[in-house]
Every structure is written in structure tokens, then in C-alpha cells.
């Protein structure tokens, strides 16, 4: 109680003297420790300083449940984005169906022009939504609108680096590096008798430590991938021994509404173009539904984990023990650590947490 009263009544003019006396007290305590047989300060100065208790407390508090919170946020943002895309695809599907029906019934030119204008506006809206994916989808949906529960990846190819060329030049050893300053080089041995899968796996092992993966696409061609968030730093910084910096090309998304033919006209091939566009819209809707189911399942699983948790995560227990240990030492350093760790913790938040017990 005496300590609490002192803290509350300390004025601005007393802060300097309080700090001075505290420093003097700490210096005297250090001298007494040295005289008692503790190691001199000059010998301890070369040892790495331990992190302040307040930093450890805040760090452990932030890490507690962080991964689960990231999963929940990623799934929620993905669901919101996929719902928006699904709504726009449904509208586009209805517009294409109406235009095809009007064409079969021999609709008037004015009606056809109006439907074409409406479809063009819907395509532009969908293209804009797809272009905003990296900012609006929570980082969990890739360019093909797939959701896996993990951060989205960017797929790309390296110009001049394909399986046929590698096999023709075998045996050889290639060293890869990724980074603005070259970065570490990791080598891979290419042999003529390796299969496509073995070649891709060997390159994958060499590039994985640098955050780039290699594999085969659906047509059996060599394709690379990296985290979408890292793509701007990776795309112009890949180097191969003997070639220097190499050029990369993004693998285009399967969904490309800007290439759909929904314009006006009564040409013989317009009906076929509209039907092809309608098929692509239906396929995109099916993909969005699968991704939405995956995101919904991920969100449900995370919610169940949170609801069924009978004990706090290990990080919370560590933070509680650290807090109790720090609070048991009522010296200046402990008091500073506790007050720093509790900045922003209001009475309402404490009551809300106690209410969960």
C-alpha cells in the first residue's frame, strides 16, 4: 500500500530525484554484490544481455493463439470474397443465358444491344473484383480461386529452363540463387537418365531453402511457385550459374473474363462464343463453390478447436508463469516490466477474460 501511495502522489518535480536515488541504490546494491563474491561487472559485460521481462511478457502474450487467429481471419476473409465473386458469376450466368435465349427467339436488335451492354458491364465488374484478390481475399486464395487454408502461392516459369533442355545438357550441375545480392547458391546435379519427376524433385530440393518450390503441372511441364507475398522480391532475383539473372513468367490464371466474347453482333459464330463463355462461367462457379466449402470447413474446424479447448495453449501458461515470477520480485525492474506489459489492459478486458473461466 505504501508503494501504491508513493506512485500516485509522485509529481513531475520529484521524478528526477526519484530516478537519481534509484540509480544510486542500484549502484550500491551492485557494489555490495561484488564485495560479497559476485562476478565483477567488467567480467559480465561480455555476456549477452537477457531480454527485459516486459519484452518477454508482451512477446508471449502476442504469440498465444496467434496461428489459430490467423487461420480464422484467413478463412473469414476468403468466404466474404468468394461470396462476392459467386454473386457476380451468377449474375453473369443469368445474363448469358438470357442473351442466348433471345438469340434463339430472334430478339430485336435493341434488346440484343441492351443485353450486350449489360454483360460487358458485368464482365468489367468481375475483372475488377479478381484484380483486387490479393488485397481483399485475406491472402488465402490463389489466382485460380483455390483455397487450401495456407497462404496463397504464385506459380511461374523460368524462361529457357524446361525438362527437355535440361536433359539435353546432362550431365551438368546447376547452382541456383535467389536474392537481390545473389544470395546463397545451392547446386543440383542433372543426369540424363532421370525421369521428369526426379528432375523436378532434385530442383525442388535445391530451391526449397530459398523459398521457391519446383514441380510438374497438369501437362507434365516444369513449373515453380513461391509465396504470393514474396513474389515481387523473387521474380527478378533468380540467378543460375552460367546464365546470370533469368527472366520469369507468371502462369496465367484459368479464369480470364476479359477474354470472353459477350459483345453485340449477329455473326454466325456469336452463339458458339456465348456458349463457350457460359461454360467457363459455370466451371468458375463450381470452383468457387469448392473453395467456399473448403474455407467454411476450415473456419468450422478452427471454431471447434477454440470451443473444445479445455486448457490454455502452452504459450499462455508460459506467459502466466513469467508474469507470476516477475510479480514475486517487487523491485524497480519488476515493477517496470509489469506496468509495461499491462499497458492498454482495461478493467473491462480483465472482467471479460475472467468471465470465460
C-alpha positions as CSV (number, residue, x, y, z in Angstrom):
1,X,0.0,0.0,0.0
2,X,2.9,2.4,0.8
3,X,4.3,1.8,-2.7
4,X,1.0,2.5,-4.3
5,X,0.6,5.8,-2.5
6,X,4.1,6.9,-3.4
7,X,3.4,6.2,-7.1
8,X,0.2,8.1,-7.2
9,X,1.5,11.2,-5.4
10,X,4.8,11.5,-7.3
11,X,4.9,14.9,-9.1
12,X,6.9,15.9,-12.1
13,X,9.4,17.7,-10.0
14,X,10.1,14.5,-7.9
15,X,10.7,12.2,-10.9
16,X,14.3,13.3,-11.4
17,X,15.2,12.9,-7.7
18,X,13.4,9.5,-7.6
19,X,15.4,8.2,-10.6
20,X,18.6,9.5,-9.1
21,X,18.1,7.8,-5.8
22,X,17.0,4.6,-7.6
23,X,20.2,4.6,-9.7
24,X,22.3,5.2,-6.6
25,X,20.5,2.4,-4.8
26,X,21.1,0.0,-7.7
27,X,24.8,1.1,-7.9
28,X,25.2,0.5,-4.2
29,X,23.5,-2.9,-4.4
30,X,25.8,-3.8,-7.3
31,X,28.9,-2.9,-5.2
32,X,27.6,-5.0,-2.3
33,X,27.1,-7.9,-4.5
34,X,30.7,-7.6,-5.9
35,X,32.1,-7.4,-2.3
36,X,30.1,-10.5,-1.4
37,X,31.8,-12.5,-4.0
38,X,29.7,-12.0,-7.2
39,X,31.5,-11.7,-10.5
40,X,32.8,-8.2,-11.3
41,X,30.8,-6.1,-13.7
42,X,33.7,-6.0,-16.1
43,X,33.6,-9.8,-16.5
44,X,29.9,-9.8,-17.0
45,X,29.9,-7.1,-19.7
46,X,30.9,-9.6,-22.4
47,X,27.9,-11.8,-21.8
48,X,24.8,-11.3,-23.9
49,X,22.1,-9.3,-22.1
50,X,18.9,-11.1,-21.3
51,X,15.7,-9.7,-22.8
52,X,13.8,-7.5,-20.5
53,X,11.0,-9.2,-18.6
54,X,8.4,-6.8,-20.1
55,X,9.5,-7.8,-23.6
56,X,9.2,-11.5,-22.8
57,X,5.8,-11.0,-21.3
58,X,4.5,-9.0,-24.3
59,X,6.0,-11.4,-26.8
60,X,4.4,-14.5,-25.2
61,X,1.1,-12.7,-24.9
62,X,1.1,-11.9,-28.6
63,X,2.1,-15.4,-29.7
64,X,-0.6,-17.1,-27.7
65,X,-3.2,-18.5,-30.1
66,X,-1.7,-16.4,-33.0
67,X,-1.7,-19.2,-35.5
68,X,-5.3,-20.1,-34.8
69,X,-6.4,-16.5,-35.1
70,X,-4.6,-16.2,-38.5
71,X,-6.4,-19.3,-39.7
72,X,-9.8,-17.9,-38.6
73,X,-9.2,-14.5,-40.2
74,X,-7.9,-16.0,-43.4
75,X,-11.0,-18.2,-43.7
76,X,-13.4,-15.4,-42.9
77,X,-12.0,-13.0,-45.5
78,X,-11.9,-15.8,-48.1
79,X,-15.6,-16.6,-47.5
80,X,-16.5,-12.9,-47.9
81,X,-14.5,-12.6,-51.1
82,X,-15.8,-15.9,-52.6
83,X,-19.4,-14.9,-51.9
84,X,-18.8,-11.6,-53.8
85,X,-17.3,-13.5,-56.7
86,X,-20.0,-16.1,-56.7
87,X,-22.7,-13.4,-56.8
88,X,-21.1,-11.7,-59.8
89,X,-20.7,-15.0,-61.6
90,X,-24.4,-15.9,-61.0
91,X,-25.4,-12.5,-62.5
92,X,-23.2,-13.1,-65.5
93,X,-24.5,-16.6,-65.9
94,X,-28.1,-15.2,-66.0
95,X,-27.2,-12.5,-68.5
96,X,-25.5,-15.0,-70.9
97,X,-28.5,-17.4,-70.6
98,X,-30.9,-14.5,-71.4
99,X,-28.9,-13.4,-74.4
100,X,-28.7,-17.0,-75.8
101,X,-32.5,-17.3,-75.3
102,X,-33.1,-14.0,-77.0
103,X,-30.9,-15.0,-79.9
104,X,-32.7,-18.3,-80.4
105,X,-36.1,-16.5,-80.3
106,X,-34.9,-13.9,-82.8
107,X,-34.9,-10.9,-80.4
108,X,-34.9,-7.4,-81.6
109,X,-31.6,-5.5,-82.3
110,X,-32.3,-3.0,-79.5
111,X,-32.8,-5.8,-76.9
112,X,-29.6,-7.5,-78.1
113,X,-27.6,-4.3,-77.7
114,X,-29.0,-3.7,-74.2
115,X,-28.1,-7.3,-73.1
116,X,-24.6,-7.0,-74.6
117,X,-24.1,-3.7,-72.8
118,X,-25.2,-5.3,-69.5
119,X,-23.0,-8.3,-70.0
120,X,-20.0,-6.1,-70.7
121,X,-20.5,-4.1,-67.5
122,X,-20.8,-7.4,-65.5
123,X,-17.5,-8.7,-67.0
124,X,-15.8,-5.4,-66.1
125,X,-17.1,-5.7,-62.6
126,X,-15.9,-9.3,-62.2
127,X,-12.5,-8.5,-63.7
128,X,-12.1,-5.6,-61.2
129,X,-13.0,-8.0,-58.3
130,X,-10.5,-10.6,-59.5
131,X,-7.8,-7.9,-59.8
132,X,-8.4,-6.9,-56.1
133,X,-8.0,-10.5,-54.9
134,X,-4.5,-10.0,-53.2
135,X,-5.9,-7.1,-51.1
136,X,-9.4,-8.4,-50.5
137,X,-9.2,-12.2,-50.1
138,X,-7.1,-12.4,-46.9
139,X,-4.1,-13.9,-48.6
140,X,-5.6,-17.4,-48.7
141,X,-7.0,-17.6,-52.2
142,X,-4.7,-18.1,-55.2
143,X,-5.2,-16.7,-58.8
144,X,-7.4,-19.7,-59.7
145,X,-9.7,-19.1,-56.7
146,X,-8.5,-22.1,-54.8
147,X,-8.4,-22.2,-51.0
148,X,-6.2,-24.5,-49.1
149,X,-6.0,-23.0,-45.7
150,X,-2.4,-21.9,-46.3
151,X,-1.1,-18.5,-47.7
152,X,-1.7,-18.3,-51.4
153,X,1.2,-19.0,-53.8
154,X,2.2,-17.6,-57.2
155,X,3.1,-20.1,-59.9
156,X,5.6,-19.2,-62.6
157,X,8.1,-20.5,-65.2
158,X,11.7,-19.7,-65.8
159,X,12.4,-18.9,-69.4
160,X,14.7,-21.4,-71.1
161,X,14.5,-23.8,-68.2
162,X,12.5,-26.8,-69.2
163,X,12.9,-30.5,-68.8
164,X,13.9,-31.2,-72.5
165,X,16.7,-28.6,-72.4
166,X,17.9,-29.8,-69.0
167,X,18.1,-33.4,-70.3
168,X,19.9,-32.4,-73.5
169,X,22.6,-30.7,-71.5
170,X,23.0,-33.5,-69.0
171,X,25.1,-34.4,-67.2
172,X,25.6,-31.0,-65.6
173,X,25.5,-29.2,-62.3
174,X,23.4,-26.1,-61.8
175,X,23.6,-23.6,-58.9
176,X,20.5,-21.5,-58.1
177,X,20.4,-18.3,-56.0
178,X,17.5,-16.0,-55.1
179,X,18.1,-12.5,-53.8
180,X,19.0,-9.0,-54.8
181,X,22.6,-9.6,-53.9
182,X,22.9,-13.1,-55.3
183,X,22.2,-14.9,-52.0
184,X,23.4,-18.4,-51.2
185,X,23.9,-20.7,-54.1
186,X,22.6,-24.2,-53.9
187,X,23.6,-26.7,-56.6
188,X,21.7,-29.6,-58.2
189,X,23.1,-32.4,-60.4
190,X,21.2,-33.1,-63.6
191,X,21.6,-36.6,-65.1
192,X,20.3,-37.8,-68.5
193,X,18.6,-40.9,-67.1
194,X,16.5,-39.1,-64.6
195,X,12.7,-39.1,-65.1
196,X,10.7,-35.9,-65.3
197,X,9.5,-36.3,-61.7
198,X,13.1,-37.0,-60.5
199,X,14.4,-33.9,-62.2
200,X,11.7,-31.7,-60.8
201,X,12.2,-33.2,-57.3
202,X,16.0,-32.5,-57.5
203,X,15.4,-28.9,-58.5
204,X,12.8,-28.6,-55.7
205,X,15.2,-29.8,-53.1
206,X,17.8,-27.2,-54.2
207,X,15.4,-24.3,-54.3
208,X,13.2,-25.1,-51.3
209,X,15.6,-23.5,-48.7
210,X,15.3,-20.2,-50.7
211,X,11.5,-20.2,-50.6
212,X,10.9,-21.4,-54.1
213,X,9.4,-24.8,-55.0
214,X,9.5,-26.8,-58.2
215,X,7.2,-29.4,-59.6
216,X,5.2,-30.6,-62.6
217,X,2.0,-29.1,-63.8
218,X,-1.0,-30.9,-65.2
219,X,0.7,-31.2,-68.6
220,X,3.9,-32.6,-67.1
221,X,5.9,-29.3,-67.6
222,X,8.3,-27.8,-65.1
223,X,6.6,-25.1,-63.0
224,X,7.8,-23.1,-60.0
225,X,6.0,-21.5,-57.1
226,X,6.6,-19.2,-54.2
227,X,4.5,-17.4,-51.6
228,X,2.4,-14.7,-53.3
229,X,3.6,-12.2,-50.7
230,X,7.2,-12.8,-51.7
231,X,6.7,-12.9,-55.4
232,X,7.6,-9.2,-56.1
233,X,11.0,-9.8,-54.5
234,X,11.6,-13.2,-56.1
235,X,10.5,-12.6,-59.8
236,X,13.5,-10.5,-60.8
237,X,16.1,-12.0,-58.4
238,X,16.6,-15.6,-59.6
239,X,20.1,-16.4,-60.9
240,X,21.5,-19.6,-62.3
241,X,25.2,-20.4,-62.6
242,X,26.5,-19.7,-66.1
243,X,23.4,-17.7,-67.1
244,X,23.1,-15.0,-64.5
245,X,19.8,-13.5,-63.8
246,X,16.9,-15.3,-65.6
247,X,13.5,-14.0,-66.7
248,X,10.3,-15.4,-65.1
249,X,6.8,-15.5,-66.5
250,X,3.7,-15.8,-64.3
251,X,1.4,-18.7,-65.0
252,X,-1.8,-17.0,-66.1
253,X,-5.0,-17.7,-64.2
254,X,-7.5,-20.1,-65.6
255,X,-10.3,-17.6,-65.2
256,X,-9.9,-14.7,-67.7
257,X,-13.2,-12.9,-68.1
258,X,-11.6,-10.1,-70.1
259,X,-11.2,-12.7,-72.9
260,X,-14.8,-13.7,-73.0
261,X,-16.9,-12.7,-76.1
262,X,-20.1,-11.1,-74.8
263,X,-20.3,-8.3,-77.3
264,X,-23.1,-7.4,-79.7
265,X,-23.5,-8.7,-83.2
266,X,-25.4,-11.4,-85.1
267,X,-22.5,-13.3,-86.6
268,X,-22.7,-17.0,-87.2
269,X,-20.2,-17.7,-84.5
270,X,-21.6,-15.5,-81.8
271,X,-23.8,-18.2,-80.4
272,X,-20.9,-20.6,-80.0
273,X,-18.8,-17.9,-78.3
274,X,-21.6,-17.1,-75.9
275,X,-22.0,-20.8,-75.1
276,X,-18.2,-21.2,-74.5
277,X,-18.3,-18.2,-72.2
278,X,-21.3,-19.7,-70.3
279,X,-19.4,-23.0,-69.9
280,X,-16.4,-21.1,-68.4
281,X,-18.7,-19.2,-66.0
282,X,-20.3,-22.5,-64.9
283,X,-16.9,-24.0,-64.3
284,X,-15.7,-21.0,-62.4
285,X,-18.8,-21.2,-60.2
286,X,-18.1,-24.8,-59.4
287,X,-14.5,-24.0,-58.4
288,X,-15.7,-21.1,-56.2
289,X,-18.2,-23.4,-54.5
290,X,-15.5,-26.0,-53.8
291,X,-13.2,-23.3,-52.4
292,X,-16.0,-21.9,-50.3
293,X,-16.7,-25.3,-48.9
294,X,-13.0,-25.7,-48.0
295,X,-12.9,-22.3,-46.3
296,X,-16.1,-23.0,-44.4
297,X,-14.8,-26.3,-43.2
298,X,-11.5,-24.6,-42.1
299,X,-13.5,-22.0,-40.2
300,X,-15.7,-24.6,-38.5
301,X,-12.7,-26.7,-37.5
302,X,-11.0,-23.6,-36.0
303,X,-14.2,-22.7,-34.1
304,X,-14.5,-26.2,-32.7
305,X,-10.8,-26.2,-31.6
306,X,-11.5,-22.9,-29.8
307,X,-14.7,-24.1,-28.2
308,X,-13.3,-27.5,-27.1
309,X,-10.1,-26.3,-25.7
310,X,-10.1,-27.4,-22.1
311,X,-6.8,-25.8,-21.2
312,X,-5.0,-22.7,-22.5
313,X,-2.2,-23.1,-25.1
314,X,1.4,-23.6,-23.8
315,X,2.2,-20.0,-24.7
316,X,-0.4,-18.7,-22.3
317,X,0.8,-20.9,-19.5
318,X,4.4,-19.8,-20.1
319,X,3.2,-16.2,-20.0
320,X,1.3,-16.7,-16.8
321,X,4.4,-18.3,-15.1
322,X,6.6,-15.5,-16.4
323,X,4.2,-12.9,-15.0
324,X,3.9,-14.6,-11.6
325,X,7.7,-14.9,-11.4
326,X,8.2,-11.2,-12.2
327,X,5.5,-10.1,-9.8
328,X,7.1,-12.0,-7.0
329,X,10.2,-9.6,-7.1
330,X,8.9,-6.2,-6.0
331,X,11.9,-4.3,-7.2
332,X,12.2,-1.4,-9.7
333,X,12.9,-3.6,-12.7
334,X,9.9,-5.9,-11.9
335,X,7.6,-3.0,-11.4
336,X,8.7,-1.5,-14.8
337,X,8.2,-4.8,-16.5
338,X,4.7,-5.3,-15.1
339,X,3.5,-1.8,-15.9
340,X,4.8,-2.1,-19.5
341,X,3.2,-5.5,-20.0
342,X,-0.2,-4.2,-18.7
343,X,-0.4,-1.1,-20.9
344,X,-3.8,-1.0,-22.6
345,X,-5.3,-3.7,-20.4
346,X,-8.5,-2.1,-19.1
347,X,-10.8,-3.3,-16.3
348,X,-13.4,-4.4,-18.8
349,X,-11.0,-6.6,-20.7
350,X,-10.0,-8.3,-17.4
351,X,-13.6,-8.9,-16.5
352,X,-14.3,-10.3,-19.9
353,X,-11.4,-12.8,-19.6
354,X,-12.4,-13.8,-16.1
355,X,-15.9,-14.4,-17.4
356,X,-14.6,-17.2,-19.8
357,X,-13.4,-19.3,-16.9
